[in-house]
Amino acid sequence: MSAAYENALRTIADSYDAEVVRWGGKSLSRVATIVVNSGAFFNRLREGKTFSVGNLEKFAAWFRVPANWPDRAIPQDAAVALTSIGRPPLPASTMPHPYRTSDASVDCNRPALFQSKAVR
């Protein structure tokens, strides 16, 4: 993996960490467990270990969604880093579902409709 990609992912991780300190939320270890099933991923990255293109893609897909950030907004330095790896942040009104289909999205501004069963 090139140093530019490693630096970009470190920048994104540092920015996320700062947002968690500011707003609260999932730790980087928890995010790494969710995304690549390895809670130690970011510790290894900080120790100079490398990672696969597949893992970069998975993290970029997760971090580019504003809803995954503690304040539901991607900080400027993380947005620049995401753009530098070819994965600019998505609009705040969409939330992709990369594990189902690349075209799926959810309009987060639509009201939820609930149906209940009749009680007898």
N, C-alpha and C positions, 0 to 999 in steps of 0.2 A: 504494500500500500504506500502511496506517495506521502511525503511529509505534509503536503498541502491538505490532503484529506484528513490526516491524523490531527493536524493543527485545527482544522475546521471543526472536527468532532469534539476536540478538547474545548474549544471556544464555546460550542453549543452546551456542552456538559457544565462548564463553569458558569455560564449564564443561567442555566436551569437551576443549579445549586444556589446561586444568589437569589433567584426568585423564590425558591423554597424557604430560604432563610427569611425573606421579606414577607411572604404570604402564607407559608405552610404548604403542605402537599406531600406527594410521594417522594421518597428519597431516590437518588440516582440508582442505588442498589435495587430498589423495588422496580424502577423503570427497566433496568437491565434484565431483571428476572422476567418481567412481563414480555419484553421484546425479544430477547435471545436466550432466555432461561439460564442466565449466568449473572448472579448478583455481584460478582467480583469483576465484571467486565471493565468498569471505569477505573477501579483501582489498578488493574493490570495496564490499562491505557496510560495512566499517570506514571507508571513504572517504566514506560517506554516500550511496552509490548505492542505488537501490530494486530490487525484484524482483517477479516475477509471483506471482499466487496459486498457479499451477501449481507453481512452484518451492518455495513455502512448503509445499505439500502433500507434495511429494516429500521434502523434508528432514524434515518432521514424521513422515512414515511411517518414515524411516530411523532418526531419533534416538529414537523412542519404543520401539524394540526394545532391551531390555537387552543382548542378545547383541552388539549393534553398539558397545557402549561398552568401553573398555579393561579395566575390572575386572568387566565383565558386570553392572554395576549403574548405574542412572541417579542421579546426585547430586540432592539435594533441590532446589537452585535450578533445575536443568534440568527436573526433574519439575514444579515449579510453573509454569515458563514454558511447558512443553508443555501443561499443563492450561489455562493462560490462553488458548491459541489453539484450544482445543477438541479437543486430541489428547493425552489423558493417556497416561502410559506403559502399555505392555502388561505383563501378568504375565510373570515371568521364564521360565515354562515354555512359552511360545508364541513362535513366530517366524512372522509372516505372510509371505506371498509376494505382494505387491501387483501384481507384474508378470504373475502367472498368473491369480489369481482372488482376490476379496476375502474369500472364506470359507476359503481354505486355511490350515492351520497345521500345525506339526510339534510333536509331544510330545518335547521335548528330554530327557526322563528315561527314555524307552524304550530298552532295549538294542538295539544294532545287530545285525542278522542278516546274515551273509555266506554266500553260496553259492559254492562253487568247482567248477570243472570237473574231472572225473576225468582224471588224467594216465595216458596209455597208453604 
